[in-house]
Amino acid sequence: QISAEQKAVSQDLALQQQKQKELNETLGNLLSQLKTRHANKSDVQQRITKLEQQLKSSSNVVPNNDDPGLVAERQQQLRELQQEVSRLQLSLGYE
């Protein structure tokens, strides 16, 4: 039974890590698109650069670590970053 639980936890962590990787890539792509579309706006460029740095920083948390605490921490960082990107989009007139 313990072995089955360990396997389930391991699979859940792997799934969470895959979702985090996909979200990381999606956020990176979105920031790149926003950067290109608003290349002539220095204030927007500064906000995007800050968000890109935060994304890179959150990626520095070991992505293949099986520590549920680190996985949860990274998940929270990505959620906060996703909210920041959403606020930026709204401020630029995107819905």
N, C-alpha and C positions, 0 to 999 in steps of 0.2 A: 504494500500500500504506500509506504514512504517513497519507494522508487517511482511509482506511478505519479505521485504528487510532485516529485522532483522533475519528472519528465514534463508534466503539465506546466509547471512554473517556468521551466527552461523554454518550452515552446511559446508561452505567453511573452516572455522577455524577448525572444527572437522576433515575434510578431511586432511588439512595441518598437524594437530597434529598427525594423524594416519600415514601419510607418513614420518613425522619426526621420529616417534617411530620405524618404519620399517627401515629407514636409519640408525638410531642409533644402532639397533640390528645387521644390516648387517655389519656396520663398526666394531662393537665390535667383531663379529665372524671372520671377515677378519683379524683383528689385532691378535686375538688368534691363527689363523692358521699361520700367519707370525711368530709369537713368537715361536711356536712349530717348524716350519721348520728351523728357524735360531737361535736355542737355543745356539749354540756354538759361536755366533758372538756378542760380548759385545756391539759394537757400534750400531748394529741393535737393540739389546735389549733395549738400552737406548732410541733410537728414538721411538721404539714401546711403551715403558713405558710413554714417554712424550705425545705421541698421545693418549694413553689410559687415561691419566690424563685430557687431553683437552676434550676428549669425555665425561668423567665423569663430568667435570666442566660444559660443555654445557647442560648436562642432569639435572643439578641442577636448571636450569631455570624452573620455575613451568610449567610442561608439559600440564596441564589441564586448564591453565589460558586462559580466553577469551580475553585477551588484545592483539589486533592485533600487537601492537608494539613489545611485547615480543615474539610472534610467529614469526614475521619477523626477530627479532634479533637472535633467536635460529636457524632459517632457514639459515641465513647467516653464523653462527658459524659452522653448519653442512656442508655447502658447502665448507668452507675453510678447514675444517678437511678432507673432502672427497678428496680435491685436494692434501693435504699433504700425505694422505695414497696412492694416485695414484702416487705421486712422489717417495715415498718410494718403491712401487712395481716396478716402472721403474728402480730405482737404483739397485734393486735386480735382474733385468733381466726378470721381468714379463711384459707381454704386456696387 
